[in-house]
Amino acid sequence: MKKRCVWAAGVLLISALLISCTAERSNISAKNDAGQKAQKEFDMHAPYVRYHFQDPDMDFTFGSVVLGSISNGGAETGEAFYVAANIKDGDAASWQDEWLKMAARVEARGLKSLEGGNAISAREQLMRASNYYRFGLLAMMPDDPRLKQTAIKSREVMKQAGKLLDPPLEYFEIPFEGAMLPGYFRKAAKDGKPRKTLLMLGGGETFAEDLIFYIMPQAIERGYNFMTLDMPGQGILPLEGKTFRPEMHHAVEKAVDYALARKDVDPARLAVFGISGGGGFAPQAAQHDPRIKAVIMNACVVDAYPLFASMTPVVTATPEKVATFTSFHGNTVKIVAWRWGVPMDNVPGLVEANRGFSFEPAKVTAPALSLVGEGEYSSDETKRQQKLCIDGLANPMKKLVVTPLNEGASNHCVMENRSVVAQVVFDWLDGVFKK
């Protein structure tokens, strides 16, 4: 098998793989102790409070991905919990069916408002519908014919909704290696003046639409243009053979080219923010591209190989073991491997595939911020990576922020408290760019 290098990126992978180490309980007390030890050592991406589901993978997704998007217009509480109440715990097909049904209902409501000339109502409903179609893609296998058509549906609905924003959300495509990298750009204002800009990068399981609900409203409110896109490995690009590779900075460079070709982007105030695996993509891009004037990571990944090599549950995830997982859990694990060009029956291959995914902090000269949730930071390896990052960065304007569990800001990417993320990011960035 041709070796490919992989960033430690999957939003759900680590939590998914680590659940198995505490599944068998012949001795409750001893296993609880072992589970706590395993969680401290490995489970950086686990939920640190209980949201709804018994299946930890599904519960993390519901709490962080679904409920976390409510504050930015990506979901409604009533809709989310109605769907959750009808999902069979841990069952991937049930999750997908219920979210796709809700997506269609909300889309129909939005289209009705649009036909009646009620643009604001239409926009709000269509934004949520796009996100619900996206939720329906979770744990959906690559050979499922619904994968491509649902992803396209989510995108088309987002494009409809984006036209109703003021300023509008613009859709673009960037040519790259014979394919197109799809993305979105929204101006902070309609006056055409060059403004500070945030380029948002996702990780191992993200679609460009996810990042819209992650931080776009907060960026616009603070006077930042917002931009995001799918890079190789993300969205449905793996269906075209575009998987993750060690030189992710080449794709980011194309995004920077696009941004700086626009008259409404201030080249002196372009920041790149990467979450999950993007916590490695963003600083790698900054290392190679001096046009990036600030870099933000949630959290910094200096070297992905030791991160994965330390995870025994990943190493031991044989097909036989994966077969014992819930379908939501097992599908998630396999899909992550697929996104990086690793055979889906060789999940342990992700460890070796990570070899070489790194950047050199000393060569990143832009101001840099790393933020990480307190729960994720409890891992010794996460702490080591942050220390390597902050100690090694060249610019004295560098900072590490650990967001607190007691403020509900503890999970991987801190998706469950996006207002805290925005506060940390933009308060720091305003200082770098002097507002």
Sequence and secondary structure as in RCSB ss.txt:
>XXXX:A:sequence
MKKRCVWAAGVLLISALLISCTAERSNISAKNDAGQKAQKEFDMHAPYVRYHFQDPDMDFTFGSVVLGSISNGGA
ETGEAFYVAANIKDGDAASWQDEWLKMAARVEARGLKSLEGGNAISAREQLMRASNYYRFGLLAMMPDDPRLKQT
AIKSREVMKQAGKLLDPPLEYFEIPFEGAMLPGYFRKAAKDGKPRKTLLMLGGGETFAEDLIFYIMPQAIERGYN
FMTLDMPGQGILPLEGKTFRPEMHHAVEKAVDYALARKDVDPARLAVFGISGGGGFAPQAAQHDPRIKAVIMNAC
VVDAYPLFASMTPVVTATPEKVATFTSFHGNTVKIVAWRWGVPMDNVPGLVEANRGFSFEPAKVTAPALSLVGEG
EYSSDETKRQQKLCIDGLANPMKKLVVTPLNEGASNHCVMENRSVVAQVVFDWLDGVFKK
>XXXX:A:secstr
       S  TTHHHHHHHGGG   SSHHHHHHHHHHHHHHT TTS SS  S SSHHHHHIIIIIIGGGGGGTS 
 HHHHHHHHHTS TT HHHHHHHHHHHHHHHHHHHHHHHHTT HHHHHHHHHHHHHHHHHHTTT  TT THHHHH
HHHHHHHHHHHHTTSSS EEEEEEEETTEEEEEEEE S TT   EEEEEEE  TT  HHHHHHHHHHHHHHTT E
EEEE  TTSTTGGGGT    S THHHHHHHHHHHHTSTTEEEEEEEEEEETTHHHHHHHHHHH TT  EEEEES 
 SBHHHHHHT HHHHT  HHHHTTS HHHHHHHHHHHHHTT  TT TTHHHHHTTT B  GGG  S EEEEEEHH
HHTSHHHHHHHHHHHHH SSS EEEEEE GGGT  SGGGTT HHHHHHHHHHHHHHHHT 
